């Protein structure tokens, strides 16, 4: 059975080429097969790099959207804090006014 460089393992291919004389048909066939395998590996690697770059773009987009949402949430929280602050101030003013009214009412009741 003849040696088939395309189906041989890398170890067997390297051994087969090592036994061939440089410049022989077997050596050239082996080098062509090595070059084909390297090219195929580089193509697969490039495809994987493209997929990884696309995934990084998606991740960056998601991070930007998350940052935007966090900023909007911070703005809303700040507005809510301002509303709460002003409602506390108004409640305090109302409580003071109520206390003053009670004092005035008590004063006028006991001093008449």
ZILINVEN-V770731 format. One record per pair of residues at least 6 apart in sequence whose C-alpha atoms are under 8 Angstrom apart, sorted by sequence separation. I is the first residue (numbers start at 1). J is the second residue. D is the distance in whole Angstrom. If there is no record, write none. Layout:
{{I;J;D} {I;J;D}}
This chain:
{{20;26;6} {21;27;6} {22;28;8} {20;27;5} {5;13;6} {17;26;7} {17;27;5} {17;30;6} {16;30;8} {17;31;8} {14;30;8} {13;30;7} {5;29;8} {5;30;7} {6;33;7} {5;33;7}}
